Amino acid sequence: MEVQGKEIGLLAEWLVEERVRMYDRALHAPLLKVLERALLPSGIALLADPWRDAGWEFADKLLASGWMLALDSRVVPAQQKPREVLLIHAVRSE
């Protein structure tokens, strides 16, 4: 991760992000790299996506990279009406 031109590492046990752009397939590799660098081994990322194909594809890429996943769905409030979202509970490998 780079801040003001300096390389930094953010190692955390949990990372929760509501605005991850999983729908943009071009960002899958950089997003995976950020998660791997931001989380400690066995760290957890909680991600949500409104059932787009790209969200499922990102989950597949996490699995292929050795992450353990638990998938769930929830109905959440939205601007127009409640909507169902895919929840990805991803645990970084050791």
Backbone torsions as a table, in degrees:
resi	resn	phi	psi	omega
1	MET	NA	139.2	-177.0
2	GLU	-119.0	131.5	176.9
3	VAL	-130.1	123.0	-179.0
4	GLN	49.7	43.3	176.2
5	GLY	77.3	1.1	179.4
6	LYS	-110.5	136.3	178.7
7	GLU	-76.0	127.7	178.0
8	ILE	-130.4	160.4	174.9
9	GLY	-119.7	133.7	176.4
10	LEU	-117.4	106.5	-179.6
11	LEU	-109.3	118.9	-176.4
12	ALA	-134.8	163.6	175.4
13	GLU	-85.5	-30.2	-176.9
14	TRP	-130.4	144.1	172.1
15	LEU	-140.4	119.2	178.4
16	VAL	-120.9	124.8	-178.3
17	GLU	-137.4	130.1	-177.7
18	GLU	-96.4	-16.1	-174.9
19	ARG	-117.2	34.5	176.8
20	VAL	-72.6	133.8	-175.9
21	ARG	-92.0	65.0	179.6
22	MET	-67.2	-20.6	-179.5
23	TYR	-69.2	-19.7	179.7
24	ASP	-92.8	98.1	-175.8
25	ARG	-57.8	-29.3	179.2
26	ALA	-64.6	-19.9	-179.5
27	LEU	-95.6	-1.0	-178.4
28	HIS	-60.2	-50.1	-178.2
29	ALA	-63.3	-47.0	177.2
30	PRO	-63.2	-37.6	179.4
31	LEU	-65.3	-42.2	177.3
32	LEU	-60.6	-42.2	179.2
33	LYS	-63.0	-42.2	178.7
34	VAL	-62.4	-45.6	-179.9
35	LEU	-61.6	-42.1	-179.7
36	GLU	-65.6	-33.6	-178.7
37	ARG	-85.5	-24.2	-175.7
38	ALA	-87.3	-25.6	-173.8
39	LEU	-106.8	142.3	172.5
40	LEU	-67.6	159.2	170.7
41	PRO	-53.7	136.8	-174.5
42	SER	71.6	7.5	174.7
43	GLY	-68.8	158.7	-172.5
44	ILE	-120.5	132.4	172.8
45	ALA	-112.7	131.4	175.5
46	LEU	-109.6	118.3	-176.1
47	LEU	-124.5	150.1	177.8
48	ALA	-132.6	145.5	178.8
49	ASP	-148.7	139.6	-178.6
50	PRO	-79.5	53.7	173.5
51	TRP	59.7	38.3	174.2
52	ARG	-83.8	153.7	176.2
53	ASP	-58.9	-38.0	-178.2
54	ALA	-64.4	-31.6	176.5
55	GLY	-64.8	-42.2	176.5
56	TRP	-65.2	-39.7	179.0
57	GLU	-63.5	-38.8	178.0
58	PHE	-65.9	-39.0	176.7
59	ALA	-60.5	-41.3	176.7
60	ASP	-61.5	-39.2	179.4
61	LYS	-67.9	-37.2	175.1
62	LEU	-60.7	-47.3	178.5
63	LEU	-58.8	-45.3	-178.8
64	ALA	-63.8	-23.5	179.5
65	SER	-92.3	7.0	174.9
66	GLY	94.5	5.0	177.7
67	TRP	-74.4	148.0	172.2
68	MET	-96.1	135.0	-175.8
69	LEU	-123.1	146.4	165.7
70	ALA	-126.3	129.3	-178.5
71	LEU	-110.5	143.9	-179.6
72	ASP	-150.5	173.2	173.3
73	SER	-137.2	153.3	179.1
74	ARG	-144.6	150.4	170.5
75	VAL	-94.7	125.7	-177.1
76	VAL	-123.0	153.9	176.7
77	PRO	-65.6	144.0	176.2
78	ALA	-137.8	173.0	-176.3
79	GLN	-60.4	-47.7	-176.4
80	GLN	-84.9	-52.3	-177.9
81	LYS	-160.3	162.4	177.5
82	PRO	-57.4	147.4	-179.7
83	ARG	-140.0	148.2	179.9
84	GLU	-84.7	137.1	178.1
85	VAL	-126.2	150.6	172.7
86	LEU	-83.8	128.9	175.4
87	LEU	-106.5	128.7	178.6
88	ILE	-113.5	116.5	176.4
89	HIS	-103.6	102.0	-173.2
90	ALA	-109.6	128.0	-180.0
91	VAL	-110.9	123.3	-179.7
92	ARG	-67.6	141.1	179.6
93	SER	-69.3	159.7	-178.9
94	GLU	-66.5	NA	NA
